[in-house]
């Protein structure tokens, strides 16, 4: 479903990604681990078609990322919501951008589904960070994409919101969605995903399946990679 060969990204003299080689089959849930600045966000943005690589090739379901945007949902670290619009107006705006013929009642149900019942017609600027994140989840996956890309999606969520998102991700995985999620919490990534890719200094330093490694072993390997061992 996702393929990258020799992927690199340069910002002047700074190397953000270097020789990334990656294959993610359909329906797999992958946790993308790495320290701040390791290159996780850059990789997700390239896969989402928002940034072009400096070198290498990327294919999403056999297409270039820009051509495959309809198959991809991307939840960025920021919510990408319009603060002066209501929750309902935000979803209607993105539905129109995506060419979705979603009725107003459908959008109301999406808002209820993410736990914001009764708040559909309030400006988003009145929402807490956790509420905004819930709405951002509804926005990012409004078109029911086959591929979910998430950049630190648990940021700002309270315990209830985190449990909701866990259930949302588990349901998407059970429904056959392909998920690549950047997460800094190794234990959380281990709980949810079935494969773990560690990015260090812009390259893949570790790529293992859950079946081959315990949480303690994964945490130990992560620390070894971070310390250059």
N, C-alpha and C positions, 0 to 999 in steps of 0.2 A: 504493500500500500504506500509506503514511504521509502524512497531510495535516494541516497546521497553518495556521490563518488568524488573523492579528491576535493571536497568542499573547502573553500578558504574565503575569508573576509578580512580586508585590510582597511584601516582608517589612517591614511598617511603612512607613517612608519610603525604604527601600532597594528599588531596582528591579533584580531579578535577570534578568528577560527583558522585552523591549519590542518589540511588533509583529513577532513572528516569523512569517514566511510561508514555508512549506516544503512541497514535494511530492517524495516519494521513490517511484519506481515499483517494482513487484515485481521482485526479483532484483538490485537495484542495491547495490553496496558503496560506502558513503560514509564518509569520514574526517572527523570533527568536530574541528576545530582551534581553538585559542584559548588565551590566557594563563590562569593560575590565577585563578579568580574571575570569568571571563568569562561564565559561565552554562551551560557544557556539561553539568555534572551535573544542574542543575535541569531542563534540557530533557529529558535522558534519563529522569529520574524522572517527569516529566509524561507522556511517551510510554509509560512502563511502567505507568502507572496508580497510581503510588505517591504522587504529589502532584497536587493539583488546580490548574489555572491560575486566576489572578485575573481574567483576561479572555481572550476569543478562544475558538476551537474547535479540537478535535483529533479526528481520526478515524483509527483503525487498522483497515485492511481494511473500512472503512465503519461501524465500530462505535466507541463511546466506549471510551477506554483501559481503564476498569474492566471493561467487558464483553468485551474482547478479550484478556484476560490469558492465556488458553489458547493464543493464537497467538504470544505474545511470550515470549522468554527474556531475562532481564536479569542481567548480571554487573556487580555494583556494584564500587566501588573497594575496599570491604571484602569479605571472603570470605563473610560471613553463614553461617559454619559453627558448629556446636556443638562446642566444644573438648573436652568430656568424653565425647563420643560417638565411636565408631570411624568410619572412612570408610564402611563398609557401613551402619552405623546412620544416619549422616547422609543417605545416599541413600535408604534405606528410609523415613525420616521425610518427606522431601520428596516422594517418590513417592506416599505416602499422602495428603499435603496436596493434591497435584495430581490425586488420584483415579486414579492409574495402577496397573494390575494387573501390576506388574513382579515376576517371580519372583526369589528370592535369587540364582540363577545369572546372571540378566540383570544384576543390580546388580554382581556380581563382574566380569562382562565389561566393564561401563562403567568400573570402577575400573582394570582392566588396560589399557583403551583409552587412558586418560590417563597411562599410564606408572607406575602404582602397584601393579603386580602384587606379591603377597605382603605388602602392607601393609593389606589390607582390614579387618583386625580389630584394628588398633592405634588407640588414642585419637588424635584429630587434634592434640591439644596436643603430641604428640611429633614432629609433622611440621615440616619447615622451611617458611619462607614460600612458597618455590616449590612445594613439594608441596601445601601448602594451596590455592594458586592453581589447581593442576591439578585438585584435587578440586572446587573451586568451579566450574570450567568444566563438569565432569561434572554437577554439581547444577543449574546454571543452564539447561542445555539437555537435561536428562533427558527432557523431554516432546516433544522433536523439534519445536520451534516453527518457524514460517515466518519469523519476524522475530527477529533477534539484535540486542540492544542491549548494548554493552559500554563500560564506563567505565574507561579506562586499564588494559586487561587484561594488559599486559606487565609491570606493576609487580611486582617481587620475583622474576621469573623469571630463572633462569640461562640461559646460551646454549642448552643443550639444551632447556629448557622453552620458550624463545622460539621455537625452530625447530619444536617440536611445535605450539605455538599457531598459528604461521603456516600450517602444513599443515592444521590444523583449520579455520581461517578460509577458506583456499583451497578446501578440500573442500566447506564449507558454501556458499560462493559458487557453485561449479561445480554444486551440487545445486539451485540456484535460490533459496537463502535470501536474504532482504533483510537487509543488515547496516548498522548505524549504530554506528561505533566512535569514541569520544573518545580522542584520543591526543596526547601533547605532542611526540612525535618526528616532525617533518615528513617526514624521509626514510623512516621506517618507514611512515607513512601513505601516502606516495606509492608505496611499493613494493607495498602491498596493495590500495589502494582505486582506484576508477575515477572518483570525484567527491570534491571537497573543499569543505567549508563551514567558513568561519572565523567564529567568534562573537567579537565585541568589544563590551564593555560592554552585554551582554544583547541584542544585535541581530545579524542576519546582515550581515557586512561584506564577504564575498566568497563566491561560489558558482560554481565552475568545474569543468569536466570535465578529466580527465587528458589527453585528446587535444588540448586547446587550450593546455596549459601545461607547460613543463619543470619539473623539480624546482627548479632555480636560480631560475626565474621565480616559482614558488610561494613559495619561501622569501623572495624579495625582496618580494613582495606582502604576505606575512605581517608582515614587519618594518615595511613602510610603514603597514599598518593599525594595528599596535601603537603606532607613533609618531604616529598621528593624521594621517598624510599622505594 
